[in-house]
Amino acid sequence: MNPIAALSYHLRSLFSRLSGLLAKKWNTSFYLYLAALFSVLIVADTAFLHLTTNMRQGAFDMMVRYRLVVPEADKDIVIVDINEASLAAMAQEYGRWPWPRQVLAEFVEQIEKQHPQAVVFDVLLSDADVYNPDSDAYFDAAIAATHNTYFPMLRLDPADDALSQIKPGMIPGVTPLNSGASPDATVAMVLPYFNSVLTSGRMGLHNIYPDFDGIVRQYPVYRNDYGWKIPSLPLTIAKQQGYPQPDAASVLLNWRGPPFTYNSASFSDVFNDFSRQNKQRAADEFTGKIVIIGSTAPSLFDIKPTPLSRTHPGVEILATAIDNFKHGDFLRFPDARILYLLLTLSVIWATAWGFYRDTGRDKIDRLFGASQFILLGISYASINFTNTYINLTGPVTLGLAYFTLARLYDYATSKQLEQNTVRMAQQRSGDLHGVLMLIQLRSDMLNDAVREKIRLGMEKIGSHDKSVEIIKGEQQGLWDLFENTLAISWLCDANDDDSRLMIARDIQALQQAIAPLLHKYCASRDNDISSFIFEGGIAGGKQARESWRTLFAEALLHWHEEKVVSR
């Protein structure tokens, strides 16, 4: 024997012994033990481990990326983009970014002539331009003349709150959430520099907090710091524009599409057109629009990973949030942890019971596969046709993990756990009596699934222990003559007359039942069935296998001879 063949033999032998030990120790109770272990892990994960969170987020990303029904981006939201082209075009006259504030002031003055609904800055103006104080003053005056401009502020690391002198109550637009708001608490914040912005109160946070895997899926509605409600920029806009205001502290963004989905215009193109006598752009281009001034230029580093792109511009994320608030169609994700827990346990225990009761591999596979398909279908449908995301990834993933382990155990121990008459004879001693009933089915509609249904149906009939197996006739020669044959066998002590009588009654019941079963699954005629009964002595113990082989061979030969004679 060559080394590879020897290694293969030893591995198969080791696998056989190991599976035999597992079958002997746990039997079919293994499926219940495994379900109990999974139940403990699932309860722990729901309570405090949260190991399935990453699975749920990954599934959400995939469903968002490949969903069929995608809401359209609001055409009244327009991004004026400080892109790389704008930075290059403006550099000769104004230098690289940041430009003097007078540039932004002139832009606001010109665009206000078109009466936009709102002008939203996604640019943090936190410091004075010490080299251009007149430019800052010009900008401050231009903003003071508006009533629809909005500006961001930045929340810094709460670890630095003690170093700050800014109290939440000092910030316009910040309100106490409850009576327990701390009046002396300080927050580390970067506020806009200009008095006109601070006095207007049209400010909000534009912080974006990715999930623990670094992906942005949610947008904060407000922050609760020391009992104070610090609004986000979209929430401030929603308040003043009369849009729906979410109750939650954060919402799951209902993405409109990949980057650059929203209507946009290059800042330099718009700015330069304002100064032309013969303007090339429409005079009402921004009338009634929400104009967001921000940047998609990679050199300004406002890029975030999202479910739709690893390089999603921050200004597009802000536009998505404003769009969601305007239409009130941000995604709700109900915190139905108990419901998800019960559903997961139901899937696992139903699968475990199927394996434990040995309801049939094909049936278990079909039912389990159907349940997983239905659960995933519900999740996918919810994100396509509603604004409530029903996340059933946890039940699906954990159910699949259980099913995989159970199926591996079933594969490893199926032969050892199979309760057939050969194995029962090996476990007994002395003289035994074996009965073999062969039923041949003739139908063009027989396939593996139909054969298994008929086999399971026959297995349930009768009161005495028996083994029901199928000869498919895939071999050549003599075996081919017995294609689609049910081999049903019984075993009892040689002198046990009561058992023999019980077996005889079972044979009658099976003969009456086979025709209806064949009609049910194949719509076949009665003459498509032929049967043969043979019995004889069986040796117990080590000789059992050889005894059954001899009995079976004799039965086949006698049956074949009977067929030849009857022709």
ZITA-V922379 format. One record per residue. N is the residue number from 1. PHI is phi in whole degrees, -180 to 180 (NA if undefined). BURIAL is b if it has 24 or more other ideal C-beta (glycine too) atoms within 12 Angstrom, else e. Layout:
n/phi/burial
N/PHI/BURIAL
N/PHI/BURIAL
This chain:
n/phi/burial
1/NA/e
2/-72/e
3/-58/e
4/-67/e
5/-65/e
6/-64/e
7/-63/e
8/-63/e
9/-64/e
10/-66/e
11/-66/e
12/-64/e
13/-65/e
14/-64/e
15/-61/e
16/-64/e
17/-67/e
18/-64/e
19/-65/b
20/-64/e
21/-64/e
22/-63/b
23/-63/b
24/-69/e
25/-78/e
26/-109/b
27/54/e
28/-78/b
29/-66/e
30/-54/b
31/-64/b
32/-73/b
33/-60/e
34/-65/b
35/-64/b
36/-64/e
37/-62/e
38/-62/b
39/-62/b
40/-62/e
41/-64/b
42/-67/b
43/-63/e
44/-64/e
45/-67/b
46/-66/b
47/-79/e
48/-150/e
49/-78/e
50/56/e
51/-74/e
52/-86/b
53/-59/b
54/-62/e
55/-62/b
56/-64/b
57/-68/b
58/-62/e
59/-67/b
60/-60/b
61/-59/b
62/-65/e
63/-67/b
64/-67/b
65/-67/e
66/-118/e
67/-73/b
68/-86/e
69/-109/e
70/-112/e
71/-64/b
72/-75/e
73/-68/b
74/-63/b
75/-72/e
76/-91/b
77/-107/b
78/-124/b
79/-98/b
80/-93/b
81/-96/b
82/-83/b
83/-90/b
84/-63/e
85/-64/e
86/-67/b
87/-59/b
88/-71/e
89/-68/e
90/-89/b
91/-65/e
92/-65/e
93/-94/e
94/-118/b
95/80/e
96/-74/e
97/-66/b
98/-84/b
99/-80/b
100/-57/b
101/-64/b
102/-62/b
103/-61/b
104/-68/b
105/-65/b
106/-63/b
107/-62/b
108/-63/b
109/-60/b
110/-72/b
111/-73/b
112/-66/b
113/-65/e
114/-90/b
115/59/e
116/-70/b
117/-69/b
118/-156/b
119/-121/b
120/-112/b
121/-90/b
122/-103/b
123/-126/b
124/-84/b
125/-106/b
126/-103/b
127/-130/e
128/-74/e
129/-89/b
130/-64/e
131/-90/e
132/-138/e
133/-63/e
134/-66/e
135/-64/b
136/-65/b
137/-64/e
138/-62/b
139/-64/b
140/-61/b
141/-69/e
142/-65/b
143/-71/b
144/-61/e
145/-86/e
146/-105/b
147/-131/e
148/-134/b
149/-101/b
150/-132/b
151/-136/b
152/-89/b
153/-130/b
154/-120/b
155/-88/b
156/-90/b
157/-60/e
158/-57/e
159/-63/e
160/-98/e
161/-59/b
162/-66/e
163/-87/e
164/-90/b
165/-111/e
166/-91/b
167/-96/e
168/-56/b
169/-65/e
170/-80/e
171/-92/b
172/-59/b
173/93/b
174/-90/b
175/-127/e
176/-71/e
177/-78/e
178/-155/e
179/-70/e
180/-90/e
181/-62/e
182/-81/e
183/-74/e
184/-103/e
185/-67/b
186/-119/b
187/-129/b
188/-80/b
189/-136/b
190/-112/b
191/-100/b
192/-59/b
193/-76/b
194/-89/b
195/-62/e
196/-62/b
197/-74/b
198/-64/b
199/-73/e
200/-69/b
201/76/b
202/-86/b
203/-134/b
204/-166/b
205/-69/b
206/-119/b
207/-65/b
208/-120/b
209/-112/e
210/-70/b
211/-70/b
212/-61/e
213/-91/e
214/87/e
215/-99/b
216/-86/b
217/-123/b
218/-116/b
219/-128/b
220/-70/b
221/-86/b
222/-160/b
223/-112/b
224/-103/b
225/-116/b
226/59/b
227/86/e
228/-105/b
229/-96/b
230/-101/b
231/-75/b
232/-80/b
233/-62/b
234/-61/b
235/-68/b
236/-61/b
237/-63/b
238/-61/b
239/-60/b
240/-79/b
241/-98/b
242/78/e
243/-86/b
244/-60/e
245/-115/b
246/-62/b
247/-84/e
248/-74/e
249/-75/e
250/-151/b
251/-129/b
252/-86/b
253/-68/b
254/-96/b
255/-66/b
256/-91/b
257/153/b
258/-70/e
259/-54/b
260/69/e
261/-81/b
262/-78/b
263/-59/b
264/-146/b
265/-141/b
266/-70/b
267/-56/b
268/-64/b
269/-64/b
270/-68/b
271/-63/b
272/-69/b
273/-68/b
274/-60/b
275/-91/e
276/-82/e
277/-72/e
278/-101/e
279/-71/e
280/-100/e
281/-103/e
282/-64/e
283/-70/e
284/-115/e
285/-56/b
286/-114/b
287/-65/e
288/72/e
289/-95/b
290/-95/b
291/-101/b
292/-108/b
293/-98/b
294/-155/b
295/-131/b
296/-107/b
297/-68/b
298/-58/e
299/-69/e
300/-95/b
301/64/e
302/-97/b
303/-127/b
304/-133/b
305/-81/e
306/-133/b
307/-59/b
308/-99/b
309/-164/b
310/-77/e
311/-131/e
312/-94/b
313/-60/b
314/-61/b
315/-67/b
316/-72/b
317/-65/b
318/-61/b
319/-61/b
320/-63/b
321/-63/b
322/-63/b
323/-61/b
324/-61/b
325/-67/b
326/-63/b
327/-98/b
328/62/e
329/-112/b
330/-59/b
331/-80/b
332/-89/b
333/-131/b
334/-59/e
335/-85/e
336/-98/e
337/-62/b
338/-67/e
339/-63/e
340/-63/b
341/-62/b
342/-65/e
343/-65/b
344/-63/b
345/-63/b
346/-64/b
347/-62/b
348/-69/b
349/-72/b
350/-65/b
351/-66/b
352/-61/b
353/-66/e
354/-62/b
355/-66/b
356/-63/b
357/-86/e
358/54/e
359/-80/b
360/110/b
361/-61/b
362/-60/e
363/-66/e
364/-63/b
365/-61/b
366/-66/e
367/-66/e
368/-66/b
369/-60/e
370/-65/e
371/-64/b
372/-67/b
373/-63/e
374/-65/e
375/-64/b
376/-65/b
377/-63/e
378/-63/b
379/-61/b
380/-67/b
381/-66/e
382/-63/b
383/-83/b
384/-93/e
385/-117/e
386/-138/e
387/-103/b
388/-114/e
389/-88/b
390/-93/b
391/-92/b
392/-106/b
393/-65/b
394/-60/b
395/-57/b
396/-66/b
397/-66/b
398/-69/b
399/-63/b
400/-67/b
401/-62/b
402/-63/b
403/-59/b
404/-62/e
405/-66/b
406/-65/b
407/-68/b
408/-64/e
409/-64/b
410/-62/b
411/-65/e
412/-72/b
413/-116/b
414/-59/e
415/-69/e
416/-70/b
417/-91/b
418/-64/e
419/-91/b
420/-104/b
421/-69/b
422/-64/b
423/-66/b
424/-64/b
425/-68/b
426/-66/b
427/-87/e
428/-118/b
429/-130/e
430/86/e
431/-84/e
432/-124/b
433/-124/b
434/-113/b
435/-124/b
436/-125/b
437/-117/b
438/-109/b
439/-125/b
440/-100/b
441/-112/b
442/-122/e
443/-161/b
444/-74/e
445/-97/e
446/-77/b
447/-139/e
448/-59/e
449/-65/e
450/-68/b
451/-58/b
452/-67/b
453/-63/b
454/-67/b
455/-61/b
456/-64/b
457/-63/b
458/-69/b
459/-65/b
460/-83/e
461/-94/b
462/101/b
463/-115/e
464/-96/b
465/-59/e
466/-151/b
467/-122/b
468/-120/b
469/-131/b
470/-119/b
471/-97/b
472/-82/e
473/76/e
474/-77/e
475/-79/e
476/-94/e
477/77/e
478/-61/e
479/-64/e
480/-63/e
481/-71/e
482/-115/b
483/-60/e
484/55/b
485/-112/b
486/-85/b
487/-110/b
488/-111/b
489/-130/b
490/-126/b
491/-142/b
492/-153/b
493/-64/e
494/-59/b
495/-106/e
496/-92/e
497/-68/e
498/-63/e
499/-65/b
500/-63/e
501/-66/e
502/-64/e
503/-65/b
504/-60/e
505/-65/e
506/-63/b
507/-63/b
508/-62/e
509/-64/e
510/-68/b
511/-63/b
512/-77/e
513/-90/b
514/-64/b
515/-63/b
516/-59/e
517/-65/b
518/-66/b
519/-62/e
520/-63/e
521/-100/b
522/-127/b
523/55/e
524/-97/b
525/-89/e
526/-63/e
527/-75/e
528/-86/b
529/-123/b
530/-136/b
531/-138/b
532/-152/b
533/-120/b
534/-142/b
535/-144/b
536/-178/b
537/-77/b
538/-129/b
539/-88/b
540/-85/b
541/76/e
542/-66/e
543/-87/e
544/-62/b
545/-61/e
546/-67/e
547/-64/b
548/-67/b
549/-61/e
550/-65/e
551/-61/b
552/-67/b
553/-63/e
554/-63/e
555/-63/b
556/-63/b
557/-65/e
558/-64/e
559/-66/b
560/-63/b
561/-62/e
562/-63/e
563/-66/e
564/-63/e
565/-66/e
566/-77/e
567/-76/e
